[in-house]
Amino acid sequence: MTFFETASQARAFLLLLYAGFAAGVLYDVLGLVRRRLPWWGQIPLDVLWCLLAALCCAVALALGGEGQARLYALLGGVCGGSVYCLGVRRLFLAIAGLFQGKKNAP
């Protein structure tokens, strides 16, 4: 028995993988803006991130998952976010630090 029974399941997994990755990138992009705002200005950005991340996942589910949130699709979103956080995030923040003029980016 395989993990994916049909090709549409694999497609849904990959689309949610991309959506999870996009949510991670979006979080860090908005995080760069959040650092420059006072605490009361950060709240709308947090709400915006939640709405955009949910929109990314909803579009990915509509395109590949027949509108159903199955376990393999949700696992795809978690894997996408994990790939970004564990692998690409440091590179992204280092590049962002170069553009901001910081010498010691994480």
VEXTI-359075 format. One record per residue: residue in three letters; x negated, y negated, z of N, C-alpha, C, CB in turn; residue number from 1. Coordinates in nm, 4 decimals, padded with zeros to 6 digits. Glycine has a CB too. Example, Ala and Ser with C-alpha at 12.3 -4.5 7.8 and 13.67 -1.06 7.14 Angstrom:
pt code->ALA, n.u->-01.3190, n.v->00.5690, n.w->00.7800, ca.u->-01.2300, ca.v->00.4500, ca.w->00.7800, c.u->-01.3200, c.v->00.3300, c.w->00.7800, cb.u->-01.1308, cb.v->00.4473, cb.w->00.9046, pos->1
pt code->SER, n.u->-01.2850, n.v->00.2250, n.w->00.7080, ca.u->-01.3670, ca.v->00.1060, ca.w->00.7140, c.u->-01.2900, c.v->-00.0030, c.w->00.7870, cb.u->-01.4084, cb.v->00.0598, cb.w->00.5725, pos->2
***
This chain:
pt code->MET, n.u->-00.0834, n.v->00.1174, n.w->00.0000, ca.u->00.0000, ca.v->00.0000, ca.w->00.0000, c.u->-00.0883, c.v->-00.1243, c.w->00.0000, cb.u->00.0951, cb.v->00.0005, cb.w->00.1208, pos->1
pt code->THR, n.u->-00.0530, n.v->-00.2200, n.w->-00.0828, ca.u->-00.1310, ca.v->-00.3424, ca.w->-00.0940, c.u->-00.0656, c.v->-00.4537, c.w->-00.0130, cb.u->-00.1457, cb.v->-00.3842, cb.w->-00.2415, pos->2
pt code->PHE, n.u->-00.1398, n.v->-00.5600, n.w->00.0065, ca.u->-00.0890, ca.v->-00.6734, ca.w->00.0825, c.u->00.0221, c.v->-00.7448, c.w->00.0064, cb.u->-00.2022, cb.v->-00.7709, cb.w->00.1147, pos->3
pt code->PHE, n.u->00.0052, n.v->-00.7573, n.w->-00.1265, ca.u->00.1050, ca.v->-00.8228, ca.w->-00.2099, c.u->00.1766, c.v->-00.7179, c.w->-00.2932, cb.u->00.0401, cb.v->-00.9305, cb.w->-00.3008, pos->4
pt code->GLU, n.u->00.3063, n.v->-00.7144, n.w->-00.2837, ca.u->00.3866, ca.v->-00.6187, ca.w->-00.3597, c.u->00.4064, c.v->-00.6649, c.w->-00.5039, cb.u->00.5225, cb.v->-00.5979, cb.w->-00.2922, pos->5
pt code->THR, n.u->00.4215, n.v->-00.7958, n.w->-00.5241, ca.u->00.4453, ca.v->-00.8496, ca.w->-00.6578, c.u->00.3493, c.v->-00.9648, c.w->-00.6837, cb.u->00.5924, cb.v->-00.8963, cb.w->-00.6736, pos->6
pt code->ALA, n.u->00.3430, n.v->-01.0047, n.w->-00.8097, ca.u->00.2560, ca.v->-01.1166, ca.w->-00.8470, c.u->00.3067, c.v->-01.2487, c.w->-00.7889, cb.u->00.2457, cb.v->-01.1272, cb.w->-00.9996, pos->7
pt code->SER, n.u->00.4374, n.v->-01.2608, n.w->-00.7696, ca.u->00.4906, ca.v->-01.3853, ca.w->-00.7136, c.u->00.4482, c.v->-01.4042, c.w->-00.5683, cb.u->00.6430, cb.v->-01.3869, cb.w->-00.7236, pos->8
pt code->GLN, n.u->00.4262, n.v->-01.2949, n.w->-00.4971, ca.u->00.3785, ca.v->-01.3069, ca.w->-00.3602, c.u->00.2355, c.v->-01.3599, c.w->-00.3567, cb.u->00.3866, cb.v->-01.1720, cb.w->-00.2890, pos->9
pt code->ALA, n.u->00.1527, n.v->-01.3111, n.w->-00.4473, ca.u->00.0148, ca.v->-01.3610, ca.w->-00.4543, c.u->00.0137, c.v->-01.5075, c.w->-00.4954, cb.u->-00.0689, cb.v->-01.2770, cb.w->-00.5534, pos->10
pt code->ARG, n.u->00.1022, n.v->-01.5445, n.w->-00.5869, ca.u->00.1113, ca.v->-01.6839, ca.w->-00.6305, c.u->00.1534, c.v->-01.7733, c.w->-00.5139, cb.u->00.2112, cb.v->-01.6980, cb.w->-00.7479, pos->11
pt code->ALA, n.u->00.2513, n.v->-01.7294, n.w->-00.4362, ca.u->00.2959, ca.v->-01.8073, ca.w->-00.3202, c.u->00.1834, c.v->-01.8223, c.w->-00.2190, cb.u->00.4178, cb.v->-01.7411, cb.w->-00.2541, pos->12
pt code->PHE, n.u->00.1083, n.v->-01.7157, n.w->-00.1960, ca.u->-00.0039, ca.v->-01.7213, ca.w->-00.1029, c.u->-00.1060, c.v->-01.8248, c.w->-00.1494, cb.u->-00.0701, cb.v->-01.5829, cb.w->-00.0893, pos->13
pt code->LEU, n.u->-00.1414, n.v->-01.8227, n.w->-00.2773, ca.u->-00.2410, ca.v->-01.9164, ca.w->-00.3281, c.u->-00.1909, c.v->-02.0604, c.w->-00.3260, cb.u->-00.2808, cb.v->-01.8781, cb.w->-00.4690, pos->14
pt code->LEU, n.u->-00.0651, n.v->-02.0809, n.w->-00.3593, ca.u->-00.0115, ca.v->-02.2167, ca.w->-00.3552, c.u->-00.0098, c.v->-02.2709, c.w->-00.2127, cb.u->00.1293, cb.v->-02.2202, cb.w->-00.4143, pos->15
pt code->LEU, n.u->00.0250, n.v->-02.1880, n.w->-00.1153, ca.u->00.0208, ca.v->-02.2328, ca.w->00.0242, c.u->-00.1224, c.v->-02.2483, c.w->00.0740, cb.u->00.0962, cb.v->-02.1345, cb.w->00.1136, pos->16
pt code->LEU, n.u->-00.2147, n.v->-02.1721, n.w->00.0194, ca.u->-00.3563, ca.v->-02.1901, ca.w->00.0516, c.u->-00.4000, c.v->-02.3292, c.w->00.0085, cb.u->-00.4437, cb.v->-02.0813, cb.w->-00.0171, pos->17
pt code->TYR, n.u->-00.3619, n.v->-02.3693, n.w->-00.1119, ca.u->-00.3939, ca.v->-02.5035, ca.w->-00.1595, c.u->-00.3224, c.v->-02.6103, c.w->-00.0762, cb.u->-00.3560, cb.v->-02.5176, cb.w->-00.3074, pos->18
pt code->ALA, n.u->-00.1983, n.v->-02.5845, n.w->-00.0374, ca.u->-00.1237, ca.v->-02.6814, ca.w->00.0432, c.u->-00.1874, c.v->-02.6987, c.w->00.1805, cb.u->00.0226, cb.v->-02.6374, cb.w->00.0583, pos->19
pt code->GLY, n.u->-00.2335, n.v->-02.5910, n.w->00.2418, ca.u->-00.3020, ca.v->-02.6002, ca.w->00.3704, c.u->-00.4329, c.v->-02.6763, c.w->00.3594, cb.u->-00.3278, cb.v->-02.4617, cb.w->00.4262, pos->20
pt code->PHE, n.u->-00.5045, n.v->-02.6527, n.w->00.2510, ca.u->-00.6281, ca.v->-02.7255, ca.w->00.2256, c.u->-00.5988, c.v->-02.8740, c.w->00.2067, cb.u->-00.7000, cb.v->-02.6686, cb.w->00.1019, pos->21
pt code->ALA, n.u->-00.4942, n.v->-02.9049, n.w->00.1294, ca.u->-00.4564, ca.v->-03.0446, ca.w->00.1058, c.u->-00.4139, c.v->-03.1132, c.w->00.2348, cb.u->-00.3434, cb.v->-03.0526, cb.w->00.0032, pos->22
pt code->ALA, n.u->-00.3450, n.v->-03.0420, n.w->00.3228, ca.u->-00.3043, ca.v->-03.0999, ca.w->00.4505, c.u->-00.4268, c.v->-03.1342, c.w->00.5353, cb.u->-00.2118, cb.v->-03.0031, cb.w->00.5267, pos->23
pt code->GLY, n.u->-00.5292, n.v->-03.0504, n.w->00.5304, ca.u->-00.6523, ca.v->-03.0800, ca.w->00.6036, c.u->-00.7235, c.v->-03.2025, c.w->00.5486, cb.u->-00.7454, cb.v->-02.9610, cb.w->00.5993, pos->24
pt code->VAL, n.u->-00.7317, n.v->-03.2123, n.w->00.4168, ca.u->-00.7942, ca.v->-03.3301, ca.w->00.3547, c.u->-00.7149, c.v->-03.4554, c.w->00.3885, cb.u->-00.8040, cb.v->-03.3128, cb.w->00.2011, pos->25
pt code->LEU, n.u->-00.5853, n.v->-03.4457, n.w->00.3788, ca.u->-00.4988, ca.v->-03.5594, ca.w->00.4087, c.u->-00.5153, c.v->-03.6042, c.w->00.5541, cb.u->-00.3523, cb.v->-03.5236, cb.w->00.3806, pos->26
pt code->TYR, n.u->-00.5296, n.v->-03.5089, n.w->00.6452, ca.u->-00.5491, ca.v->-03.5422, ca.w->00.7861, c.u->-00.6773, c.v->-03.6234, c.w->00.8055, cb.u->-00.5538, cb.v->-03.4140, cb.w->00.8713, pos->27
pt code->ASP, n.u->-00.7846, n.v->-03.5825, n.w->00.7394, ca.u->-00.9104, ca.v->-03.6554, ca.w->00.7563, c.u->-00.9087, c.v->-03.7903, c.w->00.6850, cb.u->-01.0264, cb.v->-03.5718, cb.w->00.7048, pos->28
pt code->VAL, n.u->-00.8424, n.v->-03.7995, n.w->00.5709, ca.u->-00.8325, ca.v->-03.9281, ca.w->00.5019, c.u->-00.7543, c.v->-04.0270, c.w->00.5881, cb.u->-00.7647, cb.v->-03.9112, cb.w->00.3633, pos->29
pt code->LEU, n.u->-00.6417, n.v->-03.9840, n.w->00.6416, ca.u->-00.5652, ca.v->-04.0719, ca.w->00.7291, c.u->-00.6397, c.v->-04.0971, c.w->00.8601, cb.u->-00.4271, cb.v->-04.0119, cb.w->00.7573, pos->30
pt code->GLY, n.u->-00.7231, n.v->-04.0021, n.w->00.9027, ca.u->-00.8026, ca.v->-04.0216, ca.w->01.0239, c.u->-00.9049, c.v->-04.1329, c.w->01.0081, cb.u->-00.8728, cb.v->-03.8930, cb.w->01.0613, pos->31
pt code->LEU, n.u->-00.9567, n.v->-04.1495, n.w->00.8866, ca.u->-01.0503, ca.v->-04.2596, ca.w->00.8623, c.u->-00.9799, c.v->-04.3939, c.w->00.8769, cb.u->-01.1131, cb.v->-04.2475, cb.w->00.7222, pos->32
pt code->VAL, n.u->-00.8555, n.v->-04.3999, n.w->00.8343, ca.u->-00.7775, ca.v->-04.5229, ca.w->00.8480, c.u->-00.7360, c.v->-04.5436, c.w->00.9940, cb.u->-00.6527, cb.v->-04.5187, cb.w->00.7565, pos->33
pt code->ARG, n.u->-00.7003, n.v->-04.4341, n.w->01.0624, ca.u->-00.6545, ca.v->-04.4426, ca.w->01.2017, c.u->-00.7597, c.v->-04.5045, c.w->01.2929, cb.u->-00.6172, cb.v->-04.3041, cb.w->01.2533, pos->34
pt code->ARG, n.u->-00.8857, n.v->-04.4783, n.w->01.2661, ca.u->-00.9925, ca.v->-04.5273, ca.w->01.3542, c.u->-01.0011, c.v->-04.6791, c.w->01.3559, cb.u->-01.1260, cb.v->-04.4697, cb.w->01.3114, pos->35
pt code->ARG, n.u->-00.9497, n.v->-04.7407, n.w->01.2528, ca.u->-00.9585, ca.v->-04.8862, ca.w->01.2429, c.u->-00.8345, c.v->-04.9563, c.w->01.2981, cb.u->-00.9797, cb.v->-04.9267, cb.w->01.0988, pos->36
pt code->LEU, n.u->-00.7361, n.v->-04.8814, n.w->01.3413, ca.u->-00.6104, ca.v->-04.9394, ca.w->01.3876, c.u->-00.5976, c.v->-04.9303, c.w->01.5394, cb.u->-00.4921, cb.v->-04.8697, cb.w->01.3209, pos->37
pt code->PRO, n.u->-00.5192, n.v->-05.0188, n.w->01.5995, ca.u->-00.4875, ca.v->-05.0033, ca.w->01.7431, c.u->-00.3954, c.v->-04.8838, c.w->01.7624, cb.u->-00.4210, cb.v->-05.1326, cb.w->01.8004, pos->38
pt code->TRP, n.u->-00.3724, n.v->-04.8453, n.w->01.8860, ca.u->-00.2969, ca.v->-04.7225, ca.w->01.9140, c.u->-00.1561, c.v->-04.7280, c.w->01.8585, cb.u->-00.2913, cb.v->-04.6971, cb.w->02.0630, pos->39
pt code->TRP, n.u->-00.0915, n.v->-04.8448, n.w->01.8597, ca.u->00.0457, ca.v->-04.8529, ca.w->01.8112, c.u->00.0528, c.v->-04.8438, c.w->01.6590, cb.u->00.1101, cb.v->-04.9821, cb.w->01.8583, pos->40
pt code->GLY, n.u->-00.0563, n.v->-04.8698, n.w->01.5907, ca.u->-00.0604, ca.v->-04.8564, ca.w->01.4450, c.u->-00.0914, c.v->-04.7148, c.w->01.4000, cb.u->-00.1628, cb.v->-04.9506, cb.w->01.3875, pos->41
pt code->GLN, n.u->-00.1369, n.v->-04.6319, n.w->01.4933, ca.u->-00.1700, ca.v->-04.4938, ca.w->01.4596, c.u->-00.0460, c.v->-04.4044, c.w->01.4535, cb.u->-00.2684, cb.v->-04.4382, cb.w->01.5607, pos->42
pt code->ILE, n.u->00.0577, n.v->-04.4417, n.w->01.5236, ca.u->00.1792, ca.v->-04.3598, ca.w->01.5295, c.u->00.2432, c.v->-04.3432, c.w->01.3915, cb.u->00.2800, cb.v->-04.4222, cb.w->01.6262, pos->43
pt code->PRO, n.u->00.2607, n.v->-04.4513, n.w->01.3132, ca.u->00.3187, ca.v->-04.4317, ca.w->01.1798, c.u->00.2322, c.v->-04.3444, c.w->01.0890, cb.u->00.3409, cb.v->-04.5655, cb.w->01.1138, pos->44
pt code->LEU, n.u->00.1002, n.v->-04.3494, n.w->01.1060, ca.u->00.0134, ca.v->-04.2637, ca.w->01.0251, c.u->00.0279, c.v->-04.1171, c.w->01.0632, cb.u->-00.1320, cb.v->-04.3068, cb.w->01.0399, pos->45
pt code->ASP, n.u->00.0480, n.v->-04.0904, n.w->01.1920, ca.u->00.0727, ca.v->-03.9523, ca.w->01.2349, c.u->00.2041, c.v->-03.9000, c.w->01.1773, cb.u->00.0751, cb.v->-03.9433, cb.w->01.3885, pos->46
pt code->VAL, n.u->00.3065, n.v->-03.9839, n.w->01.1796, ca.u->00.4355, ca.v->-03.9444, ca.w->01.1221, c.u->00.4215, c.v->-03.9238, c.w->00.9721, cb.u->00.5440, cb.v->-04.0504, cb.w->01.1518, pos->47
pt code->LEU, n.u->00.3467, n.v->-04.0121, n.w->00.9055, ca.u->00.3244, ca.v->-03.9987, ca.w->00.7615, c.u->00.2523, c.v->-03.8687, c.w->00.7297, cb.u->00.2442, cb.v->-04.1177, cb.w->00.7081, pos->48
pt code->TRP, n.u->00.1515, n.v->-03.8321, n.w->00.8114, ca.u->00.0813, ca.v->-03.7065, ca.w->00.7874, c.u->00.1754, c.v->-03.5874, c.w->00.8020, cb.u->-00.0368, cb.v->-03.6925, cb.w->00.8835, pos->49
pt code->CYS, n.u->00.2570, n.v->-03.5887, n.w->00.9045, ca.u->00.3519, ca.v->-03.4784, ca.w->00.9240, c.u->00.4469, c.v->-03.4661, c.w->00.8054, cb.u->00.4320, cb.v->-03.4987, cb.w->01.0534, pos->50
pt code->LEU, n.u->00.4978, n.v->-03.5785, n.w->00.7582, ca.u->00.5901, ca.v->-03.5748, ca.w->00.6449, c.u->00.5216, c.v->-03.5271, c.w->00.5174, cb.u->00.6508, cb.v->-03.7123, cb.w->00.6224, pos->51
pt code->LEU, n.u->00.4007, n.v->-03.5763, n.w->00.4913, ca.u->00.3304, ca.v->-03.5369, ca.w->00.3694, c.u->00.2838, c.v->-03.3913, c.w->00.3743, cb.u->00.2112, cb.v->-03.6283, cb.w->00.3464, pos->52
pt code->ALA, n.u->00.2407, n.v->-03.3450, n.w->00.4910, ca.u->00.2013, ca.v->-03.2047, ca.w->00.5033, c.u->00.3216, c.v->-03.1132, c.w->00.4843, cb.u->00.1361, cb.v->-03.1788, cb.w->00.6399, pos->53
pt code->ALA, n.u->00.4354, n.v->-03.1516, n.w->00.5417, ca.u->00.5575, ca.v->-03.0732, ca.w->00.5224, c.u->00.6014, c.v->-03.0755, c.w->00.3769, cb.u->00.6700, cb.v->-03.1259, cb.w->00.6119, pos->54
pt code->LEU, n.u->00.5857, n.v->-03.1895, n.w->00.3111, ca.u->00.6211, ca.v->-03.1997, ca.w->00.1697, c.u->00.5311, c.v->-03.1107, c.w->00.0843, cb.u->00.6114, cb.v->-03.3453, cb.w->00.1226, pos->55
pt code->CYS, n.u->00.4008, n.v->-03.1091, n.w->00.1133, ca.u->00.3086, ca.v->-03.0208, ca.w->00.0400, c.u->00.3503, c.v->-02.8746, c.w->00.0549, cb.u->00.1636, cb.v->-03.0398, cb.w->00.0904, pos->56
pt code->CYS, n.u->00.3812, n.v->-02.8349, n.w->00.1753, ca.u->00.4209, ca.v->-02.6957, ca.w->00.1992, c.u->00.5555, c.v->-02.6641, c.w->00.1348, cb.u->00.4274, cb.v->-02.6674, cb.w->00.3494, pos->57
pt code->ALA, n.u->00.6495, n.v->-02.7585, n.w->00.1398, ca.u->00.7808, ca.v->-02.7353, ca.w->00.0793, c.u->00.7704, c.v->-02.7236, c.w->-00.0722, cb.u->00.8774, cb.v->-02.8479, cb.w->00.1166, pos->58
pt code->VAL, n.u->00.6882, n.v->-02.8069, n.w->-00.1329, ca.u->00.6697, ca.v->-02.7993, ca.w->-00.2784, c.u->00.6016, c.v->-02.6680, c.w->-00.3158, cb.u->00.5862, cb.v->-02.9196, cb.w->-00.3297, pos->59
pt code->ALA, n.u->00.5012, n.v->-02.6287, n.w->-00.2391, ca.u->00.4325, ca.v->-02.5025, ca.w->-00.2684, c.u->00.5276, c.v->-02.3839, c.w->-00.2524, cb.u->00.3100, cb.v->-02.4852, cb.w->-00.1763, pos->60
pt code->LEU, n.u->00.6126, n.v->-02.3865, n.w->-00.1507, ca.u->00.7104, ca.v->-02.2786, ca.w->-00.1334, c.u->00.8144, c.v->-02.2784, c.w->-00.2447, cb.u->00.7797, cb.v->-02.2914, cb.w->00.0019, pos->61
pt code->ALA, n.u->00.8556, n.v->-02.3969, n.w->-00.2873, ca.u->00.9550, ca.v->-02.4046, ca.w->-00.3947, c.u->00.8971, c.v->-02.3546, c.w->-00.5268, cb.u->01.0055, cb.v->-02.5488, cb.w->-00.4106, pos->62
pt code->LEU, n.u->00.7691, n.v->-02.3826, n.w->-00.5509, ca.u->00.7072, ca.v->-02.3402, ca.w->-00.6763, c.u->00.6728, c.v->-02.1925, c.w->-00.6787, cb.u->00.5833, cb.v->-02.4203, cb.w->-00.7013, pos->63
pt code->GLY, n.u->00.6282, n.v->-02.1392, n.w->-00.5668, ca.u->00.5781, ca.v->-02.0032, ca.w->-00.5705, c.u->00.6470, c.v->-01.9022, c.w->-00.4827, cb.u->00.4407, cb.v->-02.0048, cb.w->-00.5360, pos->64
pt code->GLY, n.u->00.7243, n.v->-01.9474, n.w->-00.3873, ca.u->00.7790, ca.v->-01.8521, ca.w->-00.2924, c.u->00.9278, c.v->-01.8317, c.w->-00.3018, cb.u->00.7462, cb.v->-01.8944, cb.w->-00.1572, pos->65
pt code->GLU, n.u->00.9874, n.v->-01.8718, n.w->-00.4119, ca.u->01.1320, ca.v->-01.8618, ca.w->-00.4294, c.u->01.2067, c.v->-01.9291, c.w->-00.3145, cb.u->01.1740, cb.v->-01.7152, cb.w->-00.4403, pos->66
pt code->GLY, n.u->01.1465, n.v->-02.0309, n.w->-00.2549, ca.u->01.2113, ca.v->-02.1044, ca.w->-00.1474, c.u->01.2166, c.v->-02.0321, c.w->-00.0146, cb.u->01.3475, cb.v->-02.1383, cb.w->-00.1877, pos->67
pt code->GLN, n.u->01.1458, n.v->-01.9217, n.w->-00.0007, ca.u->01.1483, ca.v->-01.8448, ca.w->00.1234, c.u->01.0127, c.v->-01.8524, c.w->00.1924, cb.u->01.1868, cb.v->-01.6979, cb.w->00.0961, pos->68
pt code->ALA, n.u->01.0155, n.v->-01.8781, n.w->00.3212, ca.u->00.8927, ca.v->-01.8836, ca.w->00.3998, c.u->00.8650, c.v->-01.7444, c.w->00.4566, cb.u->00.9034, cb.v->-01.9901, cb.w->00.5142, pos->69
pt code->ARG, n.u->00.7888, n.v->-01.6677, n.w->00.3851, ca.u->00.7519, ca.v->-01.5337, ca.w->00.4304, c.u->00.6195, c.v->-01.5400, c.w->00.5047, cb.u->00.7428, cb.v->-01.4351, cb.w->00.3112, pos->70
pt code->LEU, n.u->00.5864, n.v->-01.4308, n.w->00.5729, ca.u->00.4648, ca.v->-01.4281, ca.w->00.6534, c.u->00.3395, c.v->-01.4472, c.w->00.5687, cb.u->00.4560, cb.v->-01.2976, cb.w->00.7295, pos->71
pt code->TYR, n.u->00.3334, n.v->-01.3842, n.w->00.4508, ca.u->00.2150, ca.v->-01.3978, ca.w->00.3674, c.u->00.1984, c.v->-01.5413, c.w->00.3180, cb.u->00.2226, cb.v->-01.3020, cb.w->00.2491, pos->72
pt code->ALA, n.u->00.3089, n.v->-01.6125, n.w->00.2950, ca.u->00.3006, ca.v->-01.7515, ca.w->00.2509, c.u->00.2498, c.v->-01.8403, c.w->00.3648, cb.u->00.4383, cb.v->-01.8009, cb.w->00.2011, pos->73
pt code->LEU, n.u->00.3024, n.v->-01.8213, n.w->00.4842, ca.u->00.2561, ca.v->-01.8993, ca.w->00.5987, c.u->00.1102, c.v->-01.8694, c.w->00.6308, cb.u->00.3432, cb.v->-01.8711, cb.w->00.7209, pos->74
pt code->LEU, n.u->00.0716, n.v->-01.7434, n.w->00.6131, ca.u->-00.0685, ca.v->-01.7067, ca.w->00.6321, c.u->-00.1569, c.v->-01.7778, c.w->00.5303, cb.u->-00.0864, cb.v->-01.5545, cb.w->00.6211, pos->75
pt code->GLY, n.u->-00.1071, n.v->-01.7967, n.w->00.4099, ca.u->-00.1815, ca.v->-01.8719, ca.w->00.3087, c.u->-00.2064, c.v->-02.0148, c.w->00.3518, cb.u->-00.1071, cb.v->-01.8707, cb.w->00.1769, pos->76
pt code->GLY, n.u->-00.1054, n.v->-02.0801, n.w->00.4096, ca.u->-00.1233, ca.v->-02.2165, ca.w->00.4581, c.u->-00.2237, c.v->-02.2253, c.w->00.5711, cb.u->00.0081, cb.v->-02.2726, cb.w->00.5035, pos->77
pt code->VAL, n.u->-00.2181, n.v->-02.1301, n.w->00.6615, ca.u->-00.3140, ca.v->-02.1266, ca.w->00.7730, c.u->-00.4557, c.v->-02.1019, c.w->00.7213, cb.u->-00.2748, cb.v->-02.0171, cb.w->00.8752, pos->78
pt code->CYS, n.u->-00.4685, n.v->-02.0117, n.w->00.6255, ca.u->-00.6008, ca.v->-01.9836, ca.w->00.5677, c.u->-00.6561, c.v->-02.1050, c.w->00.4947, cb.u->-00.5932, cb.v->-01.8643, cb.w->00.4718, pos->79
pt code->GLY, n.u->-00.5714, n.v->-02.1773, n.w->00.4226, ca.u->-00.6157, ca.v->-02.2975, ca.w->00.3523, c.u->-00.6648, c.v->-02.4042, c.w->00.4474, cb.u->-00.5040, cb.v->-02.3527, cb.w->00.2678, pos->80
pt code->GLY, n.u->-00.5894, n.v->-02.4276, n.w->00.5541, ca.u->-00.6335, ca.v->-02.5241, ca.w->00.6542, c.u->-00.7612, c.v->-02.4803, c.w->00.7236, cb.u->-00.5249, cb.v->-02.5458, cb.w->00.7565, pos->81
pt code->SER, n.u->-00.7738, n.v->-02.3500, n.w->00.7477, ca.u->-00.8951, ca.v->-02.2976, ca.w->00.8127, c.u->-01.0168, c.v->-02.3089, c.w->00.7228, cb.u->-00.8750, cb.v->-02.1522, cb.w->00.8531, pos->82
pt code->VAL, n.u->-00.9987, n.v->-02.2820, n.w->00.5932, ca.u->-01.1106, ca.v->-02.2952, ca.w->00.4980, c.u->-01.1597, c.v->-02.4394, c.w->00.4970, cb.u->-01.0678, cb.v->-02.2513, cb.w->00.3542, pos->83
pt code->TYR, n.u->-01.0662, n.v->-02.5329, n.w->00.4983, ca.u->-01.1073, ca.v->-02.6726, ca.w->00.4995, c.u->-01.1780, c.v->-02.7077, c.w->00.6304, cb.u->-00.9862, cb.v->-02.7638, cb.w->00.4786, pos->84
pt code->CYS, n.u->-01.1176, n.v->-02.6727, n.w->00.7432, ca.u->-01.1736, ca.v->-02.7123, ca.w->00.8729, c.u->-01.3072, c.v->-02.6449, c.w->00.9024, cb.u->-01.0755, cb.v->-02.6800, cb.w->00.9834, pos->85
pt code->LEU, n.u->-01.3205, n.v->-02.5201, n.w->00.8632, ca.u->-01.4433, ca.v->-02.4471, ca.w->00.8955, c.u->-01.5533, c.v->-02.4620, c.w->00.7906, cb.u->-01.4118, cb.v->-02.3018, cb.w->00.9130, pos->86
pt code->GLY, n.u->-01.5177, n.v->-02.5076, n.w->00.6707, ca.u->-01.6184, ca.v->-02.5127, ca.w->00.5672, c.u->-01.6427, c.v->-02.6488, c.w->00.5066, cb.u->-01.5821, cb.v->-02.4211, cb.w->00.4619, pos->87
pt code->VAL, n.u->-01.5401, n.v->-02.7123, n.w->00.4592, ca.u->-01.5563, ca.v->-02.8317, ca.w->00.3772, c.u->-01.5476, c.v->-02.9601, c.w->00.4598, cb.u->-01.4513, cb.v->-02.8336, cb.w->00.2678, pos->88
pt code->ARG, n.u->-01.4917, n.v->-02.9540, n.w->00.5766, ca.u->-01.4676, ca.v->-03.0744, ca.w->00.6566, c.u->-01.5959, c.v->-03.1484, c.w->00.6898, cb.u->-01.3958, cb.v->-03.0384, cb.w->00.7845, pos->89
pt code->ARG, n.u->-01.6983, n.v->-03.0780, n.w->00.7280, ca.u->-01.8260, ca.v->-03.1438, ca.w->00.7617, c.u->-01.8832, c.v->-03.2182, c.w->00.6413, cb.u->-01.9284, cb.v->-03.0402, cb.w->00.8126, pos->90
pt code->LEU, n.u->-01.8729, n.v->-03.1569, n.w->00.5253, ca.u->-01.9209, ca.v->-03.2216, ca.w->00.4036, c.u->-01.8386, c.v->-03.3471, c.w->00.3748, cb.u->-01.9147, cb.v->-03.1241, cb.w->00.2840, pos->91
pt code->PHE, n.u->-01.7078, n.v->-03.3369, n.w->00.3864, ca.u->-01.6200, ca.v->-03.4511, ca.w->00.3636, c.u->-01.6527, c.v->-03.5652, c.w->00.4583, cb.u->-01.4743, cb.v->-03.4103, cb.w->00.3794, pos->92
pt code->LEU, n.u->-01.6681, n.v->-03.5346, n.w->00.5864, ca.u->-01.6964, ca.v->-03.6389, ca.w->00.6847, c.u->-01.8352, c.v->-03.6993, c.w->00.6649, cb.u->-01.6841, cb.v->-03.5827, cb.w->00.8258, pos->93
pt code->ALA, n.u->-01.9310, n.v->-03.6193, n.w->00.6203, ca.u->-02.0645, ca.v->-03.6720, ca.w->00.5918, c.u->-02.0597, c.v->-03.7693, c.w->00.4746, cb.u->-02.1627, cb.v->-03.5573, cb.w->00.5619, pos->94
pt code->ILE, n.u->-01.9860, n.v->-03.7340, n.w->00.3711, ca.u->-01.9728, ca.v->-03.8240, ca.w->00.2556, c.u->-01.8975, c.v->-03.9501, c.w->00.2957, cb.u->-01.9002, cb.v->-03.7531, cb.w->00.1385, pos->95
pt code->ALA, n.u->-01.7926, n.v->-03.9364, n.w->00.3752, ca.u->-01.7178, ca.v->-04.0525, ca.w->00.4225, c.u->-01.8069, c.v->-04.1420, c.w->00.5085, cb.u->-01.5937, cb.v->-04.0081, cb.w->00.5022, pos->96
pt code->GLY, n.u->-01.8942, n.v->-04.0817, n.w->00.5885, ca.u->-01.9865, ca.v->-04.1597, ca.w->00.6700, c.u->-02.0852, c.v->-04.2382, c.w->00.5858, cb.u->-02.0611, cb.v->-04.0695, cb.w->00.7645, pos->97
pt code->LEU, n.u->-02.1269, n.v->-04.1816, n.w->00.4723, ca.u->-02.2165, ca.v->-04.2542, ca.w->00.3822, c.u->-02.1477, c.v->-04.3768, c.w->00.3232, cb.u->-02.2653, cb.v->-04.1622, cb.w->00.2697, pos->98
pt code->PHE, n.u->-02.0206, n.v->-04.3615, n.w->00.2890, ca.u->-01.9482, ca.v->-04.4745, ca.w->00.2318, c.u->-01.9177, c.v->-04.5810, c.w->00.3356, cb.u->-01.8198, cb.v->-04.4272, cb.w->00.1681, pos->99
pt code->GLN, n.u->-01.9087, n.v->-04.5410, n.w->00.4610, ca.u->-01.8824, ca.v->-04.6375, ca.w->00.5684, c.u->-02.0107, c.v->-04.7000, c.w->00.6213, cb.u->-01.8074, cb.v->-04.5701, cb.w->00.6827, pos->100
pt code->GLY, n.u->-02.1258, n.v->-04.6506, n.w->00.5795, ca.u->-02.2522, ca.v->-04.7073, ca.w->00.6202, c.u->-02.3099, c.v->-04.6480, c.w->00.7464, cb.u->-02.2371, cb.v->-04.8510, cb.w->00.6378, pos->101
pt code->LYS, n.u->-02.2551, n.v->-04.5357, n.w->00.7941, ca.u->-02.3079, ca.v->-04.4718, ca.w->00.9138, c.u->-02.4238, c.v->-04.3817, c.w->00.8742, cb.u->-02.1977, cb.v->-04.3912, cb.w->00.9880, pos->102
pt code->LYS, n.u->-02.5259, n.v->-04.3776, n.w->00.9588, ca.u->-02.6399, ca.v->-04.2918, ca.w->00.9300, c.u->-02.6231, c.v->-04.1526, c.w->00.9891, cb.u->-02.7667, cb.v->-04.3548, cb.w->00.9825, pos->103
pt code->ASN, n.u->-02.5547, n.v->-04.1413, n.w->01.1005, ca.u->-02.5379, ca.v->-04.0125, ca.w->01.1684, c.u->-02.3925, c.v->-03.9671, c.w->01.1574, cb.u->-02.5808, cb.v->-04.0225, cb.w->01.3178, pos->104
pt code->ALA, n.u->-02.3549, n.v->-03.9166, n.w->01.0437, ca.u->-02.2190, ca.v->-03.8632, ca.w->01.0268, c.u->-02.2174, c.v->-03.7188, c.w->01.0757, cb.u->-02.1720, cb.v->-03.8720, cb.w->00.8769, pos->105
pt code->PRO, n.u->-02.1015, n.v->-03.6730, n.w->01.1287, ca.u->-02.0949, ca.v->-03.5352, ca.w->01.1807, c.u->-02.1080, c.v->-03.4320, c.w->01.0736, cb.u->-01.9670, cb.v->-03.5129, cb.w->01.2537, pos->106
***
